[in-house]
Amino acid sequence: MLTLVGRGMSNAELAARLHITPGTAKAHVASLRSKLGARDRVQLVIIAYEAGLVSPSG
């Protein structure tokens, strides 16, 4: 999930990709934010980059 958020996917895109509802995708993103101490989605992207889950090239 963090990798997909790091790639800039919206909740709707996450839901389609993972075959879940948009509400479930939103809940998963909120859970990630809480567990990782991220204040917003942008900070999740930064965490994904720092963890090496995503790179500027894709």
N, CA, C and O atoms as a Maestro MAE file, in Angstrom:
{
 s_m_m2io_version
 :::
 2.0.0
}

f_m_ct {
 s_m_title
 :::
 protein
 m_atom[232] {
  # First column is atom index #
  i_m_mmod_type
  r_m_x_coord
  r_m_y_coord
  r_m_z_coord
  i_m_residue_number
  s_m_chain_name
  s_m_pdb_residue_name
  s_m_pdb_atom_name
  i_m_atomic_number
  :::
  1 25 0.826 -1.186 0.000 1 A "MET " " N  " 7
  2 3 0.000 0.000 0.000 1 A "MET " " CA " 6
  3 2 0.871 1.250 0.000 1 A "MET " " C  " 6
  4 15 0.611 2.191 -0.750 1 A "MET " " O  " 8
  5 25 1.911 1.262 0.846 2 A "LEU " " N  " 7
  6 3 2.773 2.446 0.906 2 A "LEU " " CA " 6
  7 2 3.473 2.680 -0.428 2 A "LEU " " C  " 6
  8 15 3.650 3.827 -0.838 2 A "LEU " " O  " 8
  9 25 3.865 1.625 -1.097 3 A "THR " " N  " 7
  10 3 4.503 1.778 -2.407 3 A "THR " " CA " 6
  11 2 3.549 2.430 -3.401 3 A "THR " " C  " 6
  12 15 3.949 3.318 -4.153 3 A "THR " " O  " 8
  13 25 2.312 2.002 -3.410 4 A "LEU " " N  " 7
  14 3 1.329 2.561 -4.341 4 A "LEU " " CA " 6
  15 2 1.011 4.014 -4.006 4 A "LEU " " C  " 6
  16 15 0.860 4.838 -4.909 4 A "LEU " " O  " 8
  17 25 0.909 4.335 -2.719 5 A "VAL " " N  " 7
  18 3 0.716 5.732 -2.315 5 A "VAL " " CA " 6
  19 2 1.936 6.536 -2.742 5 A "VAL " " C  " 6
  20 15 1.809 7.665 -3.218 5 A "VAL " " O  " 8
  21 25 3.111 5.955 -2.572 6 A "GLY " " N  " 7
  22 3 4.354 6.619 -2.972 6 A "GLY " " CA " 6
  23 2 4.425 6.903 -4.457 6 A "GLY " " C  " 6
  24 15 5.109 7.830 -4.890 6 A "GLY " " O  " 8
  25 25 3.719 6.106 -5.233 7 A "ARG " " N  " 7
  26 3 3.661 6.322 -6.682 7 A "ARG " " CA " 6
  27 2 2.603 7.340 -7.070 7 A "ARG " " C  " 6
  28 15 2.405 7.624 -8.251 7 A "ARG " " O  " 8
  29 25 1.921 7.893 -6.062 8 A "GLY " " N  " 7
  30 3 0.969 8.964 -6.316 8 A "GLY " " CA " 6
  31 2 -0.454 8.526 -6.607 8 A "GLY " " C  " 6
  32 15 -1.252 9.319 -7.106 8 A "GLY " " O  " 8
  33 25 -0.787 7.284 -6.305 9 A "MET " " N  " 7
  34 3 -2.137 6.809 -6.598 9 A "MET " " CA " 6
  35 2 -3.163 7.413 -5.649 9 A "MET " " C  " 6
  36 15 -2.908 7.588 -4.458 9 A "MET " " O  " 8
  37 25 -4.323 7.724 -6.202 10 A "SER " " N  " 7
  38 3 -5.446 8.220 -5.401 10 A "SER " " CA " 6
  39 2 -6.140 7.045 -4.720 10 A "SER " " C  " 6
  40 15 -5.842 5.887 -5.010 10 A "SER " " O  " 8
  41 25 -7.059 7.347 -3.818 11 A "ASN " " N  " 7
  42 3 -7.809 6.271 -3.163 11 A "ASN " " CA " 6
  43 2 -8.591 5.453 -4.187 11 A "ASN " " C  " 6
  44 15 -8.665 4.229 -4.070 11 A "ASN " " O  " 8
  45 25 -9.166 6.102 -5.173 12 A "ALA " " N  " 7
  46 3 -9.912 5.388 -6.214 12 A "ALA " " CA " 6
  47 2 -8.995 4.468 -7.009 12 A "ALA " " C  " 6
  48 15 -9.362 3.337 -7.329 12 A "ALA " " O  " 8
  49 25 -7.797 4.961 -7.327 13 A "GLU " " N  " 7
  50 3 -6.831 4.130 -8.063 13 A "GLU " " CA " 6
  51 2 -6.348 2.957 -7.214 13 A "GLU " " C  " 6
  52 15 -6.198 1.842 -7.714 13 A "GLU " " O  " 8
  53 25 -6.106 3.212 -5.933 14 A "LEU " " N  " 7
  54 3 -5.713 2.135 -5.022 14 A "LEU " " CA " 6
  55 2 -6.800 1.068 -4.977 14 A "LEU " " C  " 6
  56 15 -6.516 -0.127 -5.061 14 A "LEU " " O  " 8
  57 25 -8.045 1.510 -4.845 15 A "ALA " " N  " 7
  58 3 -9.171 0.585 -4.759 15 A "ALA " " CA " 6
  59 2 -9.266 -0.287 -6.000 15 A "ALA " " C  " 6
  60 15 -9.441 -1.501 -5.899 15 A "ALA " " O  " 8
  61 25 -9.150 0.323 -7.162 16 A "ALA " " N  " 7
  62 3 -9.233 -0.439 -8.408 16 A "ALA " " CA " 6
  63 2 -8.076 -1.424 -8.522 16 A "ALA " " C  " 6
  64 15 -8.271 -2.572 -8.922 16 A "ALA " " O  " 8
  65 25 -6.895 -0.987 -8.179 17 A "ARG " " N  " 7
  66 3 -5.691 -1.823 -8.292 17 A "ARG " " CA " 6
  67 2 -5.736 -3.015 -7.336 17 A "ARG " " C  " 6
  68 15 -5.307 -4.115 -7.686 17 A "ARG " " O  " 8
  69 25 -6.259 -2.793 -6.122 18 A "LEU " " N  " 7
  70 3 -6.255 -3.823 -5.088 18 A "LEU " " CA " 6
  71 2 -7.595 -4.556 -4.955 18 A "LEU " " C  " 6
  72 15 -7.745 -5.433 -4.105 18 A "LEU " " O  " 8
  73 25 -8.566 -4.192 -5.800 19 A "HIS " " N  " 7
  74 3 -9.888 -4.832 -5.790 19 A "HIS " " CA " 6
  75 2 -10.560 -4.701 -4.421 19 A "HIS " " C  " 6
  76 15 -11.080 -5.668 -3.864 19 A "HIS " " O  " 8
  77 25 -10.531 -3.467 -3.898 20 A "ILE " " N  " 7
  78 3 -11.193 -3.136 -2.644 20 A "ILE " " CA " 6
  79 2 -12.053 -1.899 -2.883 20 A "ILE " " C  " 6
  80 15 -11.965 -1.278 -3.942 20 A "ILE " " O  " 8
  81 25 -12.871 -1.544 -1.919 21 A "THR " " N  " 7
  82 3 -13.687 -0.340 -2.091 21 A "THR " " CA " 6
  83 2 -12.849 0.909 -1.817 21 A "THR " " C  " 6
  84 15 -11.855 0.848 -1.094 21 A "THR " " O  " 8
  85 25 -13.253 2.039 -2.396 22 A "PRO " " N  " 7
  86 3 -12.537 3.285 -2.102 22 A "PRO " " CA " 6
  87 2 -12.512 3.606 -0.601 22 A "PRO " " C  " 6
  88 15 -11.528 4.156 -0.104 22 A "PRO " " O  " 8
  89 25 -13.569 3.272 0.111 23 A "GLY " " N  " 7
  90 3 -13.605 3.500 1.561 23 A "GLY " " CA " 6
  91 2 -12.563 2.673 2.290 23 A "GLY " " C  " 6
  92 15 -11.929 3.148 3.233 23 A "GLY " " O  " 8
  93 25 -12.387 1.431 1.851 24 A "THR " " N  " 7
  94 3 -11.365 0.571 2.456 24 A "THR " " CA " 6
  95 2 -9.974 1.112 2.147 24 A "THR " " C  " 6
  96 15 -9.093 1.098 3.007 24 A "THR " " O  " 8
  97 25 -9.778 1.588 0.926 25 A "ALA " " N  " 7
  98 3 -8.484 2.176 0.556 25 A "ALA " " CA " 6
  99 2 -8.199 3.391 1.434 25 A "ALA " " C  " 6
  100 15 -7.081 3.566 1.920 25 A "ALA " " O  " 8
  101 25 -9.209 4.223 1.633 26 A "LYS " " N  " 7
  102 3 -9.056 5.411 2.473 26 A "LYS " " CA " 6
  103 2 -8.699 5.014 3.905 26 A "LYS " " C  " 6
  104 15 -7.861 5.652 4.542 26 A "LYS " " O  " 8
  105 25 -9.336 3.962 4.402 27 A "ALA " " N  " 7
  106 3 -9.048 3.486 5.761 27 A "ALA " " CA " 6
  107 2 -7.617 2.973 5.873 27 A "ALA " " C  " 6
  108 15 -6.948 3.211 6.879 27 A "ALA " " O  " 8
  109 25 -7.147 2.273 4.848 28 A "HIS " " N  " 7
  110 3 -5.777 1.763 4.859 28 A "HIS " " CA " 6
  111 2 -4.767 2.912 4.843 28 A "HIS " " C  " 6
  112 15 -3.753 2.866 5.540 28 A "HIS " " O  " 8
  113 25 -5.050 3.933 4.049 29 A "VAL " " N  " 7
  114 3 -4.155 5.099 4.000 29 A "VAL " " CA " 6
  115 2 -4.146 5.800 5.356 29 A "VAL " " C  " 6
  116 15 -3.088 6.207 5.836 29 A "VAL " " O  " 8
  117 25 -5.302 5.941 5.967 30 A "ALA " " N  " 7
  118 3 -5.375 6.565 7.292 30 A "ALA " " CA " 6
  119 2 -4.608 5.746 8.319 30 A "ALA " " C  " 6
  120 15 -3.940 6.304 9.190 30 A "ALA " " O  " 8
  121 25 -4.701 4.428 8.220 31 A "SER " " N  " 7
  122 3 -3.967 3.548 9.130 31 A "SER " " CA " 6
  123 2 -2.460 3.712 8.941 31 A "SER " " C  " 6
  124 15 -1.710 3.779 9.915 31 A "SER " " O  " 8
  125 25 -2.022 3.776 7.684 32 A "LEU " " N  " 7
  126 3 -0.598 4.006 7.405 32 A "LEU " " CA " 6
  127 2 -0.132 5.328 8.016 32 A "LEU " " C  " 6
  128 15 0.917 5.397 8.657 32 A "LEU " " O  " 8
  129 25 -0.936 6.379 7.802 33 A "ARG " " N  " 7
  130 3 -0.576 7.688 8.351 33 A "ARG " " CA " 6
  131 2 -0.421 7.615 9.858 33 A "ARG " " C  " 6
  132 15 0.524 8.170 10.419 33 A "ARG " " O  " 8
  133 25 -1.339 6.940 10.506 34 A "SER " " N  " 7
  134 3 -1.303 6.824 11.959 34 A "SER " " CA " 6
  135 2 -0.089 6.020 12.425 34 A "SER " " C  " 6
  136 15 0.643 6.452 13.316 34 A "SER " " O  " 8
  137 25 0.115 4.871 11.830 35 A "LYS " " N  " 7
  138 3 1.212 3.986 12.248 35 A "LYS " " CA " 6
  139 2 2.585 4.580 11.982 35 A "LYS " " C  " 6
  140 15 3.529 4.347 12.736 35 A "LYS " " O  " 8
  141 25 2.691 5.357 10.893 36 A "LEU " " N  " 7
  142 3 3.990 5.928 10.533 36 A "LEU " " CA " 6
  143 2 4.171 7.352 11.044 36 A "LEU " " C  " 6
  144 15 5.228 7.953 10.854 36 A "LEU " " O  " 8
  145 25 3.148 7.890 11.689 37 A "GLY " " N  " 7
  146 3 3.242 9.242 12.225 37 A "GLY " " CA " 6
  147 2 3.283 10.313 11.159 37 A "GLY " " C  " 6
  148 15 3.858 11.381 11.366 37 A "GLY " " O  " 8
  149 25 2.675 10.031 10.016 38 A "ALA " " N  " 7
  150 3 2.658 10.995 8.913 38 A "ALA " " CA " 6
  151 2 1.464 11.925 9.072 38 A "ALA " " C  " 6
  152 15 0.361 11.470 9.373 38 A "ALA " " O  " 8
  153 25 1.673 13.221 8.875 39 A "ARG " " N  " 7
  154 3 0.566 14.165 9.054 39 A "ARG " " CA " 6
  155 2 -0.341 14.233 7.834 39 A "ARG " " C  " 6
  156 15 -1.497 14.641 7.938 39 A "ARG " " O  " 8
  157 25 0.188 13.828 6.663 40 A "ASP " " N  " 7
  158 3 -0.626 13.856 5.449 40 A "ASP " " CA " 6
  159 2 -0.072 12.883 4.415 40 A "ASP " " C  " 6
  160 15 0.937 12.214 4.641 40 A "ASP " " O  " 8
  161 25 -0.745 12.823 3.297 41 A "ARG " " N  " 7
  162 3 -0.376 11.887 2.230 41 A "ARG " " CA " 6
  163 2 1.012 12.207 1.647 41 A "ARG " " C  " 6
  164 15 1.763 11.305 1.278 41 A "ARG " " O  " 8
  165 25 1.330 13.484 1.572 42 A "VAL " " N  " 7
  166 3 2.636 13.896 1.041 42 A "VAL " " CA " 6
  167 2 3.757 13.314 1.895 42 A "VAL " " C  " 6
  168 15 4.774 12.862 1.369 42 A "VAL " " O  " 8
  169 25 3.573 13.325 3.189 43 A "GLN " " N  " 7
  170 3 4.591 12.765 4.068 43 A "GLN " " CA " 6
  171 2 4.714 11.259 3.865 43 A "GLN " " C  " 6
  172 15 5.803 10.706 4.014 43 A "GLN " " O  " 8
  173 25 3.616 10.588 3.527 44 A "LEU " " N  " 7
  174 3 3.691 9.152 3.206 44 A "LEU " " CA " 6
  175 2 4.546 8.926 1.970 44 A "LEU " " C  " 6
  176 15 5.320 7.971 1.912 44 A "LEU " " O  " 8
  177 25 4.409 9.803 0.983 45 A "VAL " " N  " 7
  178 3 5.225 9.694 -0.237 45 A "VAL " " CA " 6
  179 2 6.701 9.854 0.122 45 A "VAL " " C  " 6
  180 15 7.544 9.105 -0.370 45 A "VAL " " O  " 8
  181 25 7.010 10.814 0.966 46 A "ILE " " N  " 7
  182 3 8.394 11.036 1.390 46 A "ILE " " CA " 6
  183 2 8.930 9.799 2.113 46 A "ILE " " C  " 6
  184 15 10.060 9.377 1.867 46 A "ILE " " O  " 8
  185 25 8.133 9.226 2.991 47 A "ILE " " N  " 7
  186 3 8.543 8.018 3.712 47 A "ILE " " CA " 6
  187 2 8.802 6.873 2.732 47 A "ILE " " C  " 6
  188 15 9.770 6.129 2.889 47 A "ILE " " O  " 8
  189 25 7.953 6.734 1.738 48 A "ALA " " N  " 7
  190 3 8.139 5.678 0.729 48 A "ALA " " CA " 6
  191 2 9.455 5.867 -0.014 48 A "ALA " " C  " 6
  192 15 10.173 4.897 -0.256 48 A "ALA " " O  " 8
  193 25 9.781 7.117 -0.382 49 A "TYR " " N  " 7
  194 3 11.051 7.402 -1.051 49 A "TYR " " CA " 6
  195 2 12.230 7.096 -0.139 49 A "TYR " " C  " 6
  196 15 13.193 6.453 -0.558 49 A "TYR " " O  " 8
  197 25 12.158 7.550 1.093 50 A "GLU " " N  " 7
  198 3 13.252 7.329 2.036 50 A "GLU " " CA " 6
  199 2 13.474 5.854 2.341 50 A "GLU " " C  " 6
  200 15 14.598 5.435 2.617 50 A "GLU " " O  " 8
  201 25 12.408 5.071 2.293 51 A "ALA " " N  " 7
  202 3 12.509 3.643 2.550 51 A "ALA " " CA " 6
  203 2 12.973 2.859 1.312 51 A "ALA " " C  " 6
  204 15 13.219 1.655 1.382 51 A "ALA " " O  " 8
  205 25 13.087 3.563 0.184 52 A "GLY " " N  " 7
  206 3 13.535 2.907 -1.042 52 A "GLY " " CA " 6
  207 2 12.433 2.123 -1.745 52 A "GLY " " C  " 6
  208 15 12.715 1.297 -2.613 52 A "GLY " " O  " 8
  209 25 11.181 2.378 -1.374 53 A "LEU " " N  " 7
  210 3 10.068 1.667 -2.013 53 A "LEU " " CA " 6
  211 2 9.747 2.202 -3.397 53 A "LEU " " C  " 6
  212 15 9.255 1.473 -4.258 53 A "LEU " " O  " 8
  213 25 10.027 3.473 -3.602 54 A "VAL " " N  " 7
  214 3 9.837 4.097 -4.908 54 A "VAL " " CA " 6
  215 2 11.053 4.961 -5.227 54 A "VAL " " C  " 6
  216 15 11.795 5.367 -4.333 54 A "VAL " " O  " 8
  217 25 11.239 5.226 -6.484 55 A "SER " " N  " 7
  218 3 12.361 6.081 -6.907 55 A "SER " " CA " 6
  219 2 11.853 7.061 -7.948 55 A "SER " " C  " 6
  220 15 10.787 6.854 -8.528 55 A "SER " " O  " 8
  221 25 12.605 8.129 -8.192 56 A "PRO " " N  " 7
  222 3 12.157 9.125 -9.175 56 A "PRO " " CA " 6
  223 2 11.919 8.523 -10.567 56 A "PRO " " C  " 6
  224 15 11.102 9.038 -11.330 56 A "PRO " " O  " 8
  225 25 12.618 7.453 -10.895 57 A "SER " " N  " 7
  226 3 12.459 6.863 -12.219 57 A "SER " " CA " 6
  227 2 11.255 5.946 -12.317 57 A "SER " " C  " 6
  228 15 10.946 5.454 -13.402 57 A "SER " " O  " 8
  229 25 10.570 5.704 -11.215 58 A "GLY " " N  " 7
  230 3 9.381 4.876 -11.300 58 A "GLY " " CA " 6
  231 2 9.333 3.929 -10.188 58 A "GLY " " C  " 6
  232 15 8.394 3.139 -10.089 58 A "GLY " " O  " 8
  :::
 }
 m_bond[231] {
  # First column is bond index #
  i_m_from
  i_m_to
  i_m_order
  :::
  1 1 2 1
  2 2 3 1
  3 3 4 2
  4 3 5 1
  5 5 6 1
  6 6 7 1
  7 7 8 2
  8 7 9 1
  9 9 10 1
  10 10 11 1
  11 11 12 2
  12 11 13 1
  13 13 14 1
  14 14 15 1
  15 15 16 2
  16 15 17 1
  17 17 18 1
  18 18 19 1
  19 19 20 2
  20 19 21 1
  21 21 22 1
  22 22 23 1
  23 23 24 2
  24 23 25 1
  25 25 26 1
  26 26 27 1
  27 27 28 2
  28 27 29 1
  29 29 30 1
  30 30 31 1
  31 31 32 2
  32 31 33 1
  33 33 34 1
  34 34 35 1
  35 35 36 2
  36 35 37 1
  37 37 38 1
  38 38 39 1
  39 39 40 2
  40 39 41 1
  41 41 42 1
  42 42 43 1
  43 43 44 2
  44 43 45 1
  45 45 46 1
  46 46 47 1
  47 47 48 2
  48 47 49 1
  49 49 50 1
  50 50 51 1
  51 51 52 2
  52 51 53 1
  53 53 54 1
  54 54 55 1
  55 55 56 2
  56 55 57 1
  57 57 58 1
  58 58 59 1
  59 59 60 2
  60 59 61 1
  61 61 62 1
  62 62 63 1
  63 63 64 2
  64 63 65 1
  65 65 66 1
  66 66 67 1
  67 67 68 2
  68 67 69 1
  69 69 70 1
  70 70 71 1
  71 71 72 2
  72 71 73 1
  73 73 74 1
  74 74 75 1
  75 75 76 2
  76 75 77 1
  77 77 78 1
  78 78 79 1
  79 79 80 2
  80 79 81 1
  81 81 82 1
  82 82 83 1
  83 83 84 2
  84 83 85 1
  85 85 86 1
  86 86 87 1
  87 87 88 2
  88 87 89 1
  89 89 90 1
  90 90 91 1
  91 91 92 2
  92 91 93 1
  93 93 94 1
  94 94 95 1
  95 95 96 2
  96 95 97 1
  97 97 98 1
  98 98 99 1
  99 99 100 2
  100 99 101 1
  101 101 102 1
  102 102 103 1
  103 103 104 2
  104 103 105 1
  105 105 106 1
  106 106 107 1
  107 107 108 2
  108 107 109 1
  109 109 110 1
  110 110 111 1
  111 111 112 2
  112 111 113 1
  113 113 114 1
  114 114 115 1
  115 115 116 2
  116 115 117 1
  117 117 118 1
  118 118 119 1
  119 119 120 2
  120 119 121 1
  121 121 122 1
  122 122 123 1
  123 123 124 2
  124 123 125 1
  125 125 126 1
  126 126 127 1
  127 127 128 2
  128 127 129 1
  129 129 130 1
  130 130 131 1
  131 131 132 2
  132 131 133 1
  133 133 134 1
  134 134 135 1
  135 135 136 2
  136 135 137 1
  137 137 138 1
  138 138 139 1
  139 139 140 2
  140 139 141 1
  141 141 142 1
  142 142 143 1
  143 143 144 2
  144 143 145 1
  145 145 146 1
  146 146 147 1
  147 147 148 2
  148 147 149 1
  149 149 150 1
  150 150 151 1
  151 151 152 2
  152 151 153 1
  153 153 154 1
  154 154 155 1
  155 155 156 2
  156 155 157 1
  157 157 158 1
  158 158 159 1
  159 159 160 2
  160 159 161 1
  161 161 162 1
  162 162 163 1
  163 163 164 2
  164 163 165 1
  165 165 166 1
  166 166 167 1
  167 167 168 2
  168 167 169 1
  169 169 170 1
  170 170 171 1
  171 171 172 2
  172 171 173 1
  173 173 174 1
  174 174 175 1
  175 175 176 2
  176 175 177 1
  177 177 178 1
  178 178 179 1
  179 179 180 2
  180 179 181 1
  181 181 182 1
  182 182 183 1
  183 183 184 2
  184 183 185 1
  185 185 186 1
  186 186 187 1
  187 187 188 2
  188 187 189 1
  189 189 190 1
  190 190 191 1
  191 191 192 2
  192 191 193 1
  193 193 194 1
  194 194 195 1
  195 195 196 2
  196 195 197 1
  197 197 198 1
  198 198 199 1
  199 199 200 2
  200 199 201 1
  201 201 202 1
  202 202 203 1
  203 203 204 2
  204 203 205 1
  205 205 206 1
  206 206 207 1
  207 207 208 2
  208 207 209 1
  209 209 210 1
  210 210 211 1
  211 211 212 2
  212 211 213 1
  213 213 214 1
  214 214 215 1
  215 215 216 2
  216 215 217 1
  217 217 218 1
  218 218 219 1
  219 219 220 2
  220 219 221 1
  221 221 222 1
  222 222 223 1
  223 223 224 2
  224 223 225 1
  225 225 226 1
  226 226 227 1
  227 227 228 2
  228 227 229 1
  229 229 230 1
  230 230 231 1
  231 231 232 2
  :::
 }
}
